[in-house]
Amino acid sequence: MSCLRLFPRHPLGNLAIILFYLVFSAATGFGQTKEHDTAIAEIERLSNARNVDGSYFDMAIAATRIYDPAIDEASLQLQIDAMAKAAATAWGKAKTPAEKAATLSKVLFKEFKFRNPRAAAPILTGEGILDTYALPGVLKGKAGYCEGLSTIHLLVAEKAKLPVSIINLPVHTMCRFDFDDQQIYVENTRQGALRSSKFVETINNASKAAVKSKVYFKPLTKKQFLNLHVNALIYGLIMQPEGPKPLSMKQMVTLAECTERMDPKRPESLETAALIHFKAGNNERAAELIDRTVAAAKTLGAPNWVHSHYLKMQKQYHAAK
């Protein structure tokens, strides 16, 4: 039945229904634009591609378009370019690997004033994801947590052609310089402090399986980097009290399938996909995914508090089957 025929005899009937539709759409996310669908279709294409085309910057933009299809890409690129120019100049004056690695930290945290928020990272709540993890929010506020700041570090290095990669650790993200005879990690949540490989592995209590895996302690492929952003985004959206607006649950499930494909052995990605399927009422699928999450976390040595969280979710999802 067409809603415009509900009040055929009242002169204000059609206007009332139209106004109700607009208000309902804004409140619930119903009526998502074709641009949102196009952005999500691109994530689907990339998640299914064997070789992902484009730069790391392109991947960050693709993830951003999921919730902001009209993002001003050129403005973001100009900001990255300005930092890259300063970094390249400082790099050219440095001599040793440690001095070179320190130049980018100085540019980002001293010259351009980036910082880590005082509040604890919203690992479980997902609060403030768009402001502290997504590229536009981090550039605007000059503040972010590990993923957000490491993304800025990577994109500036990419533009300046510096030997930097971005690395996942259990529930953490860092950058790393790969010199001919030395690896130097960068802890962006500590003003770009430099760390040795041994220090990073020790402080994170890394298991041998984690270090040898393709999930942690290895440079992220472009597909894995895209997943890093998509995963953080959809986790933040699904945790909103008012629901995942501006996206629908159907769109969220599509993105959950994408994040599973892009990094199928990473516990953090599997847990997000499980959560979205559970919220969507797909309890069997949620239980399957959380089982894989728990198994992967056990193999790779997730921190105890994270593993306990996964076990709690496993019990809840199986009880709902």
Stockholm file with secondary structure:
# STOCKHOLM 1.0

chainA/1-321         MSCLRLFPRHPLGNLAIILFYLVFSAATGFGQTKEHDTAIAEIERLSNARNVDGSYFDMAIAATRIYDPAIDEASLQLQIDAMAKAAATAWGKAKTPAEKAATLSKVLFKEFKFRNPRAAAPILTGEGILDTYALPGVLKGKAGYCEGLSTIHLLVAEKAKLPVSIINLPVHTMCRFDFDDQQIYVENTRQGALRSSKFVETINNASKAAVKSKVYFKPLTKKQFLNLHVNALIYGLIMQPEGPKPLSMKQMVTLAECTERMDPKRPESLETAALIHFKAGNNERAAELIDRTVAAAKTLGAPNWVHSHYLKMQKQYHAAK
#=GR chainA/1-321 SS CCGGGSSTTCTTHHHHHHHHHHHHHHHHCCSCCHHHHHHHHHHHHHHHCSSCCSCHHHHHHHHHTTTCTTCCHHHHHHHHHHHHHHHHHHHHHCCSHHHHHHHHHHIIIIISCCBCCSSCCCTTTCTTHHHHTSHHHHHHHTBCCHHHHHHHHHHHHHHHTCCEEEEEETTEEEEEEECSSCEEEEEGGGTTEEEEHHHHHHHTTCCHHHHHSSSSSSBCCHHHHHHHHHHHHHHHHHTCTTCSTTSCHHHHHHHHHHHHHHSTTCHHHHHHHHHHHHHTTCHHHHHHHHHHHHHHHHHHTCCHHHHHHHHHHHHHHHHTC
#=GC SS_cons         CCGGGSSTTCTTHHHHHHHHHHHHHHHHCCSCCHHHHHHHHHHHHHHHCSSCCSCHHHHHHHHHTTTCTTCCHHHHHHHHHHHHHHHHHHHHHCCSHHHHHHHHHHIIIIISCCBCCSSCCCTTTCTTHHHHTSHHHHHHHTBCCHHHHHHHHHHHHHHHTCCEEEEEETTEEEEEEECSSCEEEEEGGGTTEEEEHHHHHHHTTCCHHHHHSSSSSSBCCHHHHHHHHHHHHHHHHHTCTTCSTTSCHHHHHHHHHHHHHHSTTCHHHHHHHHHHHHHTTCHHHHHHHHHHHHHHHHHHTCCHHHHHHHHHHHHHHHHTC
//
